[in-house]
Amino acid sequence: MQLLGKTVLITGGNSGIGRGAAKAIAAQGGRVAIAGRNPDTLKAAAAEIGTEDAVLTVSAE
C-alpha cells in the first residue's frame, strides 16, 4: 500500500498496537492523526512517532 502523502486516523494511537501502527505508517511517509484519552501520552507518542508536521494528536473520550 502506498502511504506517501496519505493521512491515516488511528484511534488508540497513543499506546500498544495503535502506536506501533502509527510509527510504521509515519516511517513509510504517511501522516497520522492519533486519537486517545490522555493528552500526556498522546504528546509522548507524537514525539516518538515522528516529526510534528507528520503527526496530529486528538484528545477525546
C-alpha positions in Angstrom: 0.0 0.0 0.0 1.3 3.4 -0.9 1.2 5.7 2.1 3.4 8.6 1.0 1.2 11.7 1.2 -1.7 9.9 2.7 -3.3 10.8 6.1 -4.5 8.0 8.4 -6.6 8.4 11.6 -5.7 5.9 14.3 -7.9 5.6 17.4 -5.9 4.4 20.4 -2.7 5.6 18.7 -1.1 6.6 21.9 -0.2 3.1 23.0 0.0 -0.6 22.1 -0.9 -1.7 18.6 -2.2 1.7 17.6 1.1 3.4 18.5 3.0 0.7 16.6 0.8 1.2 13.5 1.2 4.9 13.7 5.0 4.6 13.8 5.0 2.2 10.8 2.8 4.5 8.7 4.9 7.5 9.5 8.1 5.6 8.6 6.6 4.9 5.2 5.9 8.6 4.6 2.3 8.8 5.7 0.9 11.4 8.0 -1.0 10.1 11.1 -3.7 11.6 13.3 -3.7 9.7 16.6 -6.7 9.9 19.0 -6.6 8.9 22.6 -7.9 9.9 26.0 -4.7 11.1 27.7 -3.1 14.3 26.4 0.2 13.4 28.1 0.6 10.0 26.4 -0.6 11.5 23.1 2.2 14.1 23.3 4.8 11.4 24.2 3.5 9.2 21.3 3.7 12.0 18.8 7.3 12.7 19.9 8.2 9.1 19.4 6.4 8.6 16.1 8.0 11.4 14.1 8.2 15.0 13.1 5.5 17.4 14.3 4.2 18.1 10.7 3.5 14.3 10.2 1.6 13.8 13.5 -1.7 15.3 14.7 -3.0 14.4 18.1 -6.6 14.5 19.2 -7.6 14.1 22.9 -11.1 12.6 23.2 -13.2 10.5 25.5 
